[in-house]
Amino acid sequence: MKLGKSLLNQIQLKAILPFVVKWAKDHEKRILREGKPLREREREDALSVGVKEVDKVKILEVEEIPLPENPIVRMAMERTGFTGIDFVGISFNKGIYIKKGERYRRSLMVHELCHTAQAERLGGTEEFIKEYAKEVVETGYHNCSLEVEARDKAREIMANQNEKNGKENIETEKA
């Protein structure tokens, strides 16, 4: 399915946003309570994408990323193209869910940490959710500027890592 503009309008979005924000804040609290701090490389990546309060970020590895139980929020997710996506990570400001076995994927972690930096920049969970949802309704999930930025940052960091690894291999061969 090609995702473009959603089937949800701004008026409907305004009505459901309080439910989405509550869902996000509830999960952020759970992650901050049960999650683990960032590992050293994750801390470095968090700083490189602009996270300011690195020490407050927690990761909670779960079997499945919990989706909203509220039927109104689920309907909104369907209409914005979020159903059918195999979620392996989701960021709620300082709290990040990662599907078990996926934390090793640096590009995924950078992507989610970029969303953490965006939430900080926008003023927190509620402000991030409002902006993110507005953009997804207007442009679709894949074209949302916050998603584009997170994908671009992850690609940039992975390209820099590959370039660095290539230089290290050349230096090792010269020695």
Order of alpha helices (4+ residues) and beta strands (2+ residues): alpha-beta-alpha-beta-alpha-beta-beta-alpha-alpha-alpha
